[in-house]
Every structure is written in C-alpha cells, then in structure tokens.
Amino acid sequence: MSHNVTAYDTHGQRYEHKVDRHPDSCPLCHHAIEPKELGASFYFGDVPSMIETLYRCPRHRCGHVFVARYRLQGMYGGYGLNECVPYELQDVEFPDEITELSPDFCAITEQARNAENLGLLLIAGGGYRKALEFLVKDYAIRLKPSDAEQIKKTDLGACIQTYISNPMVKDTAQRAVWLGNDEVHYLRKWEDHDLEDLKELIQLVLTTIQSELIYSKMKLKMPKGRK
C-alpha cells in the first residue's frame, strides 16, 4: 500500500513524496517482515531521481539495517521500490536424491539464482538453461550408463527424445528447453513466457525425477510382499 515519505536532500531541504510500498522481506535474513522505518534521503543527482529509505529488520535474530531504493515512476508519478541493499545471498537447498544424481545441476542453479537475486537477469536465464542440461543428461546417464559418452555429446533436445522414457519428464523437459533457449538466443520465440515460467518447468522436471528415484529406491527395499 502506498504511503508518504519525508526525505531530506544533501542540503537538509525537506521533501514529501509518495512511495508504493514498504519492503516485505529482509534482504539479509530473507524472512517476511514489517520493517521499522528509520529515515529517508532524496537525490536529484541521477535520472530518474531516487529516494533511499533506511529500515531496520524487527526480527530479534537479525536486527540489521538496510536501505530500500525507490525510483521515480514517470515524470510526475510516485516512487516505486527498486531494490534493497545490502543483499545477502542464500544457499539453495535441494533434495538428497537430486544432490546425489547431479551435483553440477545444484551448483549451477545456485549460481543462477544468485545472479537473479542480484538483478543480473540477462545472465541468470542462461545459467538456468545450463543447469537444466546437466540435470537431464545426468538423469539420462543414470538410466542408460552404457550410453554415457554419447549422451554427453548429444544436443539436449535430441537427448530428451532419445533417452528419456518417462512421458512427464520428457514433455516438461522439452518445454523447459524451448524457454531456456530463448534465454541464450538473440531472438525470443516465446515472448509470452518469462524466466519464472522457465524456473517453474525446471522445478517440475526436478520433482518428477526425484519422485521416480524415490520410487526406484522403494522397490529395491520392498521387492515383494511378505506372507
């Protein structure tokens, strides 16, 4: 909800401006919060002009202060929340089955997410696309270890069609490839889809593969019924 902010410039001149909202999470501890506002400064120097508001995280285990930066929305509009700094990167947690299957997928995904959280959206999508390739190919090698060398050399789309038999993994991974390719090619074919759609598809591929791996473990542990 929008609210007014009293901000002062470098000469102590007071200004009243409307900003769209308070931050709803702490950029350091990453918990949902209602931050305590400590003060604000107004800058003419850059274009568009900017308001920086100082907040404190109210959580006892955090308590850090951070700055929310608001950018002018249009020539005569209010100010919209643009970013909060400093930002502390988070570790990404993965299911044990996926960590065991494809540690490189986990490492690349974590780096892609860190890039995304830092606002480096032009490279984050390419990172997610690379992570998808490692996940799918490591899964394919798990299914057909004798074809490992060929799987490593095969284009991802062809690899999915040739080596993946689970229809849900195949269909979802293929669509993830389409969106992932948009992140690394000059022209986009799927302009009505974005990075969030790509991440959702990758998560669905991950979840489906994890379910299959858990099912396989269960069958090994309980191969037959007991009399």
C-alpha positions in Angstrom: 0.0 0.0 0.0 1.4 3.4 -1.0 2.4 5.9 1.7 4.1 9.2 2.1 7.8 9.5 3.0 9.6 12.6 4.3 13.0 12.8 2.7 15.9 15.3 3.0 18.4 16.2 0.4 22.1 16.8 0.9 21.4 20.4 1.9 18.8 19.4 4.5 15.8 20.5 2.3 12.7 18.6 3.3 10.5 16.9 0.7 7.3 14.8 0.8 6.9 12.1 -1.7 4.7 9.0 -2.2 6.2 5.6 -2.4 4.4 2.5 -3.5 5.1 0.2 -0.5 7.4 -0.8 2.3 9.7 -3.8 1.7 8.0 -7.0 2.8 11.1 -9.1 3.4 14.6 -8.5 4.8 17.4 -8.7 2.2 19.8 -10.1 4.9 17.8 -12.7 6.8 15.2 -13.2 4.0 12.3 -13.5 6.4 8.9 -11.8 5.7 8.8 -8.7 7.9 7.1 -5.4 8.6 10.3 -3.2 8.8 10.8 -0.2 11.0 11.4 2.9 9.0 14.4 5.0 10.4 14.7 7.8 7.9 15.0 8.8 4.2 17.2 10.8 1.8 16.3 12.3 -1.5 18.6 12.6 -4.5 18.4 14.9 -7.6 21.7 13.7 -9.0 20.7 10.7 -11.1 17.9 10.3 -13.7 15.3 9.4 -12.6 15.6 10.9 -9.1 15.8 8.4 -6.2 14.7 8.1 -2.6 16.7 5.9 -0.2 14.9 4.9 2.9 16.7 3.3 5.9 14.9 0.4 7.6 15.6 -2.0 10.4 14.6 -5.6 10.4 12.4 -6.2 13.5 13.4 -9.8 14.0 15.4 -10.4 17.2 17.8 -12.8 15.4 18.5 -10.3 12.7 18.0 -6.7 13.6 20.2 -5.4 10.7 19.5 -2.1 9.0 19.2 -1.9 5.2 18.4 0.6 2.5 15.3 0.5 0.2 15.9 2.4 -3.0 12.8 3.9 -4.7 12.9 5.1 -8.3 10.6 7.7 -9.9 7.8 6.1 -11.9 7.1 8.5 -14.8 7.8 12.2 -14.8 5.0 13.1 -12.3 4.3 9.7 -10.7 5.2 8.4 -7.3 8.3 6.3 -6.4 8.4 2.5 -6.8 10.5 0.1 -4.8 13.5 -0.9 -7.0 15.9 -2.8 -4.7 17.0 -3.3 -1.1 20.7 -3.3 -0.2 22.9 -4.8 1.1 21.6 -8.2 -0.1 23.0 -11.4 1.4 23.0 -14.4 -0.9 21.1 -17.5 0.2 22.2 -21.1 -0.2 19.8 -23.2 -2.2 18.5 -26.4 -0.7 18.0 -29.5 -2.9 16.5 -32.9 -2.2 19.1 -35.5 -1.4 18.2 -37.6 -4.5 18.9 -34.6 -6.8 22.2 -33.7 -5.0 23.3 -37.3 -5.4 22.2 -37.5 -9.1 23.6 -34.2 -10.3 25.8 -32.1 -8.1 26.7 -29.9 -11.0 23.0 -29.1 -11.6 22.8 -27.9 -7.9 25.9 -25.8 -8.2 24.9 -24.1 -11.4 21.3 -23.5 -10.2 22.7 -21.8 -7.1 24.9 -19.5 -9.1 22.0 -18.7 -11.5 19.7 -17.9 -8.6 22.4 -15.7 -7.0 22.7 -13.8 -10.3 18.9 -13.4 -10.5 18.8 -12.1 -6.9 21.5 -9.6 -7.7 19.4 -8.3 -10.6 21.7 -9.9 -13.3 18.7 -11.1 -15.3 20.4 -11.1 -18.6 22.7 -13.9 -17.5 20.5 -15.7 -14.9 18.4 -17.3 -17.6 21.4 -18.8 -19.4 22.5 -20.2 -16.1 19.2 -21.9 -15.5 19.3 -23.3 -19.1 22.7 -24.8 -18.4 21.6 -26.3 -15.1 18.7 -28.0 -16.9 21.1 -29.6 -19.3 23.2 -31.1 -16.5 20.1 -32.4 -14.7 18.6 -34.0 -17.8 21.8 -35.6 -19.0 22.8 -36.9 -15.6 19.4 -38.4 -15.3 19.7 -40.0 -18.8 23.1 -41.4 -17.9 21.6 -42.8 -14.7 19.0 -44.6 -16.9 21.5 -45.7 -19.6 25.0 -45.7 -18.2 26.4 -47.6 -21.2 25.5 -44.7 -23.4 27.1 -42.1 -21.2 29.6 -40.7 -23.7 27.0 -40.4 -26.4 24.6 -38.7 -24.1 27.2 -36.1 -23.1 27.7 -35.2 -26.8 24.1 -35.2 -27.9 22.1 -31.9 -28.2 19.8 -31.6 -25.2 16.6 -31.7 -27.3 17.7 -34.9 -29.1 18.9 -36.3 -25.8 15.4 -35.9 -24.3 13.7 -37.5 -27.2 16.2 -40.4 -27.4 17.0 -41.3 -23.9 14.1 -40.1 -21.6 11.2 -42.6 -21.4 9.1 -41.1 -18.6 6.5 -39.1 -20.6 6.1 -36.4 -17.9 9.8 -35.8 -17.7 10.1 -35.8 -21.5 7.3 -33.4 -22.1 8.2 -31.0 -19.3 11.9 -31.0 -20.1 11.3 -30.3 -23.8 9.2 -27.3 -22.9 11.9 -26.1 -20.5 14.4 -26.4 -23.3 12.2 -24.2 -25.5 12.1 -21.4 -22.9 15.8 -22.0 -21.9 16.9 -21.5 -25.5 15.1 -18.1 -25.5 17.4 -17.1 -22.7 20.5 -17.7 -24.7 19.5 -16.8 -28.2 19.2 -13.4 -29.9 15.5 -13.7 -30.8 12.8 -15.0 -28.5 10.2 -17.4 -29.8 8.1 -17.5 -26.6 7.6 -13.8 -25.9 4.6 -14.5 -23.7 6.7 -16.6 -21.3 9.5 -15.4 -19.0 12.1 -16.5 -16.5 9.5 -17.5 -13.9 8.0 -19.9 -16.4 11.4 -21.5 -17.1 12.1 -21.9 -13.4 8.6 -23.5 -12.8 9.2 -26.0 -15.6 12.7 -26.9 -14.3 11.2 -27.4 -10.8 8.6 -29.7 -12.3 11.3 -31.7 -14.1 13.3 -31.9 -10.8 10.2 -33.0 -8.8 9.3 -35.7 -11.3 12.8 -37.1 -11.5 13.0 -37.1 -7.7 9.7 -39.0 -7.4 11.0 -41.6 -9.8 14.2 -42.0 -7.9 12.3 -42.4 -4.6 10.0 -44.9 -6.2 13.0 -46.9 -7.5 14.5 -47.0 -4.0 11.3 -48.1 -2.5 11.0 -51.0 -5.0 14.6 -52.1 -4.1 13.8 -52.0 -0.4 10.5 -53.8 -0.7 10.7 -56.0 -3.8 8.0 -58.4 -2.7 5.1 -58.7 -0.3 5.5 -60.6 2.9 3.4 -63.6 3.8 
